[in-house]
């Protein structure tokens, strides 16, 4: 089922930065090594929450707080390499998403844009 379109003035973006192989919190041994990464889990939960748009970006090069610069290589990507999950919807729906997924976001960096950012000039 497709979401109904909404006005540009209602749009808000939420960016969640996690490591490439960061496991979800409280994951058992096998899940940490062979289960989905935190980025994948958050992406699946965004779809389950029926958010307007969700995109999981593989960053070409960068670093997260306290880490060294890493580069994305298709053959071998460091576990600490950053990923960015960008969610777009209304402010209220994104705040609901944060509230429902707060335990998973403890070790992530979360940035929300100001809704006025998307107003057309």
PyMOL CGO cylinders between C-alpha atoms (Angstrom):
from pymol import cmd
from pymol.cgo import CYLINDER

trace = [
    CYLINDER, 0.00, 0.00, 0.00, 1.44, 3.34, -1.03, 0.3, 1, 1, 1, 1, 1, 1,
    CYLINDER, 1.44, 3.34, -1.03, 1.55, 6.28, 1.33, 0.3, 1, 1, 1, 1, 1, 1,
    CYLINDER, 1.55, 6.28, 1.33, -0.50, 9.32, 0.49, 0.3, 1, 1, 1, 1, 1, 1,
    CYLINDER, -0.50, 9.32, 0.49, 1.61, 12.23, -0.77, 0.3, 1, 1, 1, 1, 1, 1,
    CYLINDER, 1.61, 12.23, -0.77, 2.00, 15.14, 1.59, 0.3, 1, 1, 1, 1, 1, 1,
    CYLINDER, 2.00, 15.14, 1.59, 3.03, 18.77, 1.27, 0.3, 1, 1, 1, 1, 1, 1,
    CYLINDER, 3.03, 18.77, 1.27, 6.69, 19.79, 1.16, 0.3, 1, 1, 1, 1, 1, 1,
    CYLINDER, 6.69, 19.79, 1.16, 6.15, 21.95, 4.23, 0.3, 1, 1, 1, 1, 1, 1,
    CYLINDER, 6.15, 21.95, 4.23, 5.30, 18.81, 6.23, 0.3, 1, 1, 1, 1, 1, 1,
    CYLINDER, 5.30, 18.81, 6.23, 8.44, 16.87, 5.28, 0.3, 1, 1, 1, 1, 1, 1,
    CYLINDER, 8.44, 16.87, 5.28, 11.18, 16.17, 7.74, 0.3, 1, 1, 1, 1, 1, 1,
    CYLINDER, 11.18, 16.17, 7.74, 14.32, 14.05, 7.39, 0.3, 1, 1, 1, 1, 1, 1,
    CYLINDER, 14.32, 14.05, 7.39, 15.89, 11.83, 10.01, 0.3, 1, 1, 1, 1, 1, 1,
    CYLINDER, 15.89, 11.83, 10.01, 19.41, 10.49, 9.52, 0.3, 1, 1, 1, 1, 1, 1,
    CYLINDER, 19.41, 10.49, 9.52, 20.71, 7.60, 11.58, 0.3, 1, 1, 1, 1, 1, 1,
    CYLINDER, 20.71, 7.60, 11.58, 24.44, 6.81, 11.44, 0.3, 1, 1, 1, 1, 1, 1,
    CYLINDER, 24.44, 6.81, 11.44, 25.64, 3.34, 12.44, 0.3, 1, 1, 1, 1, 1, 1,
    CYLINDER, 25.64, 3.34, 12.44, 28.66, 1.12, 11.76, 0.3, 1, 1, 1, 1, 1, 1,
    CYLINDER, 28.66, 1.12, 11.76, 28.66, -1.30, 8.82, 0.3, 1, 1, 1, 1, 1, 1,
    CYLINDER, 28.66, -1.30, 8.82, 28.58, -4.45, 10.99, 0.3, 1, 1, 1, 1, 1, 1,
    CYLINDER, 28.58, -4.45, 10.99, 27.10, -2.99, 14.17, 0.3, 1, 1, 1, 1, 1, 1,
    CYLINDER, 27.10, -2.99, 14.17, 24.77, -5.60, 15.68, 0.3, 1, 1, 1, 1, 1, 1,
    CYLINDER, 24.77, -5.60, 15.68, 21.51, -4.59, 17.35, 0.3, 1, 1, 1, 1, 1, 1,
    CYLINDER, 21.51, -4.59, 17.35, 21.84, -4.23, 21.15, 0.3, 1, 1, 1, 1, 1, 1,
    CYLINDER, 21.84, -4.23, 21.15, 21.28, -7.33, 23.29, 0.3, 1, 1, 1, 1, 1, 1,
    CYLINDER, 21.28, -7.33, 23.29, 21.94, -9.72, 20.40, 0.3, 1, 1, 1, 1, 1, 1,
    CYLINDER, 21.94, -9.72, 20.40, 23.09, -13.25, 21.23, 0.3, 1, 1, 1, 1, 1, 1,
    CYLINDER, 23.09, -13.25, 21.23, 26.48, -14.57, 20.09, 0.3, 1, 1, 1, 1, 1, 1,
    CYLINDER, 26.48, -14.57, 20.09, 25.41, -16.05, 16.74, 0.3, 1, 1, 1, 1, 1, 1,
    CYLINDER, 25.41, -16.05, 16.74, 23.23, -13.05, 15.94, 0.3, 1, 1, 1, 1, 1, 1,
    CYLINDER, 23.23, -13.05, 15.94, 26.17, -10.68, 16.43, 0.3, 1, 1, 1, 1, 1, 1,
    CYLINDER, 26.17, -10.68, 16.43, 28.25, -12.62, 13.90, 0.3, 1, 1, 1, 1, 1, 1,
    CYLINDER, 28.25, -12.62, 13.90, 25.71, -13.88, 11.37, 0.3, 1, 1, 1, 1, 1, 1,
    CYLINDER, 25.71, -13.88, 11.37, 22.53, -11.87, 11.94, 0.3, 1, 1, 1, 1, 1, 1,
    CYLINDER, 22.53, -11.87, 11.94, 21.42, -8.66, 10.25, 0.3, 1, 1, 1, 1, 1, 1,
    CYLINDER, 21.42, -8.66, 10.25, 23.25, -5.44, 11.08, 0.3, 1, 1, 1, 1, 1, 1,
    CYLINDER, 23.25, -5.44, 11.08, 21.62, -2.63, 13.03, 0.3, 1, 1, 1, 1, 1, 1,
    CYLINDER, 21.62, -2.63, 13.03, 21.21, -0.67, 9.78, 0.3, 1, 1, 1, 1, 1, 1,
    CYLINDER, 21.21, -0.67, 9.78, 19.23, -3.52, 8.21, 0.3, 1, 1, 1, 1, 1, 1,
    CYLINDER, 19.23, -3.52, 8.21, 17.05, -3.94, 11.30, 0.3, 1, 1, 1, 1, 1, 1,
    CYLINDER, 17.05, -3.94, 11.30, 16.25, -0.21, 11.41, 0.3, 1, 1, 1, 1, 1, 1,
    CYLINDER, 16.25, -0.21, 11.41, 15.46, -0.23, 7.67, 0.3, 1, 1, 1, 1, 1, 1,
    CYLINDER, 15.46, -0.23, 7.67, 13.05, -3.15, 8.11, 0.3, 1, 1, 1, 1, 1, 1,
    CYLINDER, 13.05, -3.15, 8.11, 11.38, -1.38, 11.03, 0.3, 1, 1, 1, 1, 1, 1,
    CYLINDER, 11.38, -1.38, 11.03, 10.98, 1.77, 8.92, 0.3, 1, 1, 1, 1, 1, 1,
    CYLINDER, 10.98, 1.77, 8.92, 9.14, -0.26, 6.30, 0.3, 1, 1, 1, 1, 1, 1,
    CYLINDER, 9.14, -0.26, 6.30, 6.99, -1.92, 8.98, 0.3, 1, 1, 1, 1, 1, 1,
    CYLINDER, 6.99, -1.92, 8.98, 6.15, 1.57, 10.33, 0.3, 1, 1, 1, 1, 1, 1,
    CYLINDER, 6.15, 1.57, 10.33, 5.04, 2.50, 6.79, 0.3, 1, 1, 1, 1, 1, 1,
    CYLINDER, 5.04, 2.50, 6.79, 7.27, 5.58, 6.63, 0.3, 1, 1, 1, 1, 1, 1,
    CYLINDER, 7.27, 5.58, 6.63, 7.14, 7.60, 3.42, 0.3, 1, 1, 1, 1, 1, 1,
    CYLINDER, 7.14, 7.60, 3.42, 10.73, 6.91, 2.34, 0.3, 1, 1, 1, 1, 1, 1,
    CYLINDER, 10.73, 6.91, 2.34, 13.78, 5.09, 3.71, 0.3, 1, 1, 1, 1, 1, 1,
    CYLINDER, 13.78, 5.09, 3.71, 17.22, 4.82, 2.10, 0.3, 1, 1, 1, 1, 1, 1,
    CYLINDER, 17.22, 4.82, 2.10, 20.26, 3.01, 3.52, 0.3, 1, 1, 1, 1, 1, 1,
    CYLINDER, 20.26, 3.01, 3.52, 23.42, 4.66, 2.16, 0.3, 1, 1, 1, 1, 1, 1,
    CYLINDER, 23.42, 4.66, 2.16, 26.81, 3.00, 1.94, 0.3, 1, 1, 1, 1, 1, 1,
    CYLINDER, 26.81, 3.00, 1.94, 29.24, 5.83, 2.59, 0.3, 1, 1, 1, 1, 1, 1,
    CYLINDER, 29.24, 5.83, 2.59, 32.23, 5.96, 0.21, 0.3, 1, 1, 1, 1, 1, 1,
    CYLINDER, 32.23, 5.96, 0.21, 34.61, 7.18, 2.92, 0.3, 1, 1, 1, 1, 1, 1,
    CYLINDER, 34.61, 7.18, 2.92, 34.20, 8.62, 6.38, 0.3, 1, 1, 1, 1, 1, 1,
    CYLINDER, 34.20, 8.62, 6.38, 34.32, 8.02, 10.09, 0.3, 1, 1, 1, 1, 1, 1,
    CYLINDER, 34.32, 8.02, 10.09, 32.07, 7.94, 13.11, 0.3, 1, 1, 1, 1, 1, 1,
    CYLINDER, 32.07, 7.94, 13.11, 32.87, 9.58, 16.45, 0.3, 1, 1, 1, 1, 1, 1,
    CYLINDER, 32.87, 9.58, 16.45, 36.04, 8.13, 17.96, 0.3, 1, 1, 1, 1, 1, 1,
    CYLINDER, 36.04, 8.13, 17.96, 36.95, 6.05, 14.89, 0.3, 1, 1, 1, 1, 1, 1,
    CYLINDER, 36.95, 6.05, 14.89, 39.55, 6.40, 12.13, 0.3, 1, 1, 1, 1, 1, 1,
    CYLINDER, 39.55, 6.40, 12.13, 38.71, 7.22, 8.50, 0.3, 1, 1, 1, 1, 1, 1,
    CYLINDER, 38.71, 7.22, 8.50, 37.65, 4.13, 6.58, 0.3, 1, 1, 1, 1, 1, 1,
    CYLINDER, 37.65, 4.13, 6.58, 36.94, 3.56, 2.89, 0.3, 1, 1, 1, 1, 1, 1,
    CYLINDER, 36.94, 3.56, 2.89, 34.27, 1.35, 1.35, 0.3, 1, 1, 1, 1, 1, 1,
    CYLINDER, 34.27, 1.35, 1.35, 35.68, -1.43, -0.83, 0.3, 1, 1, 1, 1, 1, 1,
    CYLINDER, 35.68, -1.43, -0.83, 33.43, -4.05, -2.40, 0.3, 1, 1, 1, 1, 1, 1,
    CYLINDER, 33.43, -4.05, -2.40, 35.89, -6.82, -1.54, 0.3, 1, 1, 1, 1, 1, 1,
    CYLINDER, 35.89, -6.82, -1.54, 36.37, -5.90, 2.12, 0.3, 1, 1, 1, 1, 1, 1,
    CYLINDER, 36.37, -5.90, 2.12, 34.64, -3.22, 4.15, 0.3, 1, 1, 1, 1, 1, 1,
    CYLINDER, 34.64, -3.22, 4.15, 35.83, -2.53, 7.71, 0.3, 1, 1, 1, 1, 1, 1,
    CYLINDER, 35.83, -2.53, 7.71, 33.29, -3.32, 10.42, 0.3, 1, 1, 1, 1, 1, 1,
    CYLINDER, 33.29, -3.32, 10.42, 33.54, 0.25, 11.75, 0.3, 1, 1, 1, 1, 1, 1,
    CYLINDER, 33.54, 0.25, 11.75, 32.72, 1.81, 8.35, 0.3, 1, 1, 1, 1, 1, 1,
    CYLINDER, 32.72, 1.81, 8.35, 29.74, 4.22, 8.60, 0.3, 1, 1, 1, 1, 1, 1,
    CYLINDER, 29.74, 4.22, 8.60, 26.28, 3.66, 7.10, 0.3, 1, 1, 1, 1, 1, 1,
    CYLINDER, 26.28, 3.66, 7.10, 23.52, 6.25, 6.94, 0.3, 1, 1, 1, 1, 1, 1,
    CYLINDER, 23.52, 6.25, 6.94, 19.82, 5.42, 7.10, 0.3, 1, 1, 1, 1, 1, 1,
    CYLINDER, 19.82, 5.42, 7.10, 17.78, 8.39, 5.87, 0.3, 1, 1, 1, 1, 1, 1,
    CYLINDER, 17.78, 8.39, 5.87, 14.07, 8.47, 6.67, 0.3, 1, 1, 1, 1, 1, 1,
    CYLINDER, 14.07, 8.47, 6.67, 11.64, 11.02, 5.25, 0.3, 1, 1, 1, 1, 1, 1,
    CYLINDER, 11.64, 11.02, 5.25, 8.15, 11.58, 6.61, 0.3, 1, 1, 1, 1, 1, 1,
    CYLINDER, 8.15, 11.58, 6.61, 6.31, 14.03, 8.85, 0.3, 1, 1, 1, 1, 1, 1,
    CYLINDER, 6.31, 14.03, 8.85, 7.89, 15.19, 12.10, 0.3, 1, 1, 1, 1, 1, 1,
    CYLINDER, 7.89, 15.19, 12.10, 5.27, 13.37, 14.19, 0.3, 1, 1, 1, 1, 1, 1,
    CYLINDER, 5.27, 13.37, 14.19, 5.73, 10.03, 12.42, 0.3, 1, 1, 1, 1, 1, 1,
    CYLINDER, 5.73, 10.03, 12.42, 9.51, 10.24, 12.68, 0.3, 1, 1, 1, 1, 1, 1,
    CYLINDER, 9.51, 10.24, 12.68, 9.25, 11.02, 16.40, 0.3, 1, 1, 1, 1, 1, 1,
    CYLINDER, 9.25, 11.02, 16.40, 6.99, 7.95, 16.78, 0.3, 1, 1, 1, 1, 1, 1,
    CYLINDER, 6.99, 7.95, 16.78, 9.65, 5.89, 14.98, 0.3, 1, 1, 1, 1, 1, 1,
    CYLINDER, 9.65, 5.89, 14.98, 12.34, 7.17, 17.36, 0.3, 1, 1, 1, 1, 1, 1,
    CYLINDER, 12.34, 7.17, 17.36, 10.14, 6.45, 20.39, 0.3, 1, 1, 1, 1, 1, 1,
    CYLINDER, 10.14, 6.45, 20.39, 9.38, 2.88, 19.30, 0.3, 1, 1, 1, 1, 1, 1,
    CYLINDER, 9.38, 2.88, 19.30, 13.02, 2.13, 18.39, 0.3, 1, 1, 1, 1, 1, 1,
    CYLINDER, 13.02, 2.13, 18.39, 14.80, 3.99, 21.20, 0.3, 1, 1, 1, 1, 1, 1,
    CYLINDER, 14.80, 3.99, 21.20, 16.50, 0.82, 22.57, 0.3, 1, 1, 1, 1, 1, 1,
    CYLINDER, 16.50, 0.82, 22.57, 18.09, 0.21, 19.15, 0.3, 1, 1, 1, 1, 1, 1,
    CYLINDER, 18.09, 0.21, 19.15, 19.25, 3.82, 18.78, 0.3, 1, 1, 1, 1, 1, 1,
    CYLINDER, 19.25, 3.82, 18.78, 21.32, 3.93, 21.97, 0.3, 1, 1, 1, 1, 1, 1,
    CYLINDER, 21.32, 3.93, 21.97, 24.65, 3.54, 20.14, 0.3, 1, 1, 1, 1, 1, 1,
    CYLINDER, 24.65, 3.54, 20.14, 23.64, 5.32, 16.93, 0.3, 1, 1, 1, 1, 1, 1,
    CYLINDER, 23.64, 5.32, 16.93, 24.04, 8.97, 15.99, 0.3, 1, 1, 1, 1, 1, 1,
    CYLINDER, 24.04, 8.97, 15.99, 20.63, 10.46, 15.16, 0.3, 1, 1, 1, 1, 1, 1,
    CYLINDER, 20.63, 10.46, 15.16, 20.19, 13.79, 13.34, 0.3, 1, 1, 1, 1, 1, 1,
    CYLINDER, 20.19, 13.79, 13.34, 16.83, 15.33, 12.44, 0.3, 1, 1, 1, 1, 1, 1,
    CYLINDER, 16.83, 15.33, 12.44, 16.50, 18.18, 9.99, 0.3, 1, 1, 1, 1, 1, 1,
    CYLINDER, 16.50, 18.18, 9.99, 14.34, 21.17, 10.69, 0.3, 1, 1, 1, 1, 1, 1,
    CYLINDER, 14.34, 21.17, 10.69, 10.97, 20.87, 8.86, 0.3, 1, 1, 1, 1, 1, 1,
    CYLINDER, 10.97, 20.87, 8.86, 11.46, 24.38, 7.42, 0.3, 1, 1, 1, 1, 1, 1,
    CYLINDER, 11.46, 24.38, 7.42, 14.52, 23.08, 5.53, 0.3, 1, 1, 1, 1, 1, 1,
    CYLINDER, 14.52, 23.08, 5.53, 12.23, 21.56, 2.90, 0.3, 1, 1, 1, 1, 1, 1,
    CYLINDER, 12.23, 21.56, 2.90, 10.14, 24.62, 2.15, 0.3, 1, 1, 1, 1, 1, 1,
    CYLINDER, 10.14, 24.62, 2.15, 10.44, 25.66, -1.45, 0.3, 1, 1, 1, 1, 1, 1,
    CYLINDER, 10.44, 25.66, -1.45, 11.74, 29.16, -2.06, 0.3, 1, 1, 1, 1, 1, 1,
]
cmd.load_cgo(trace, "trace")
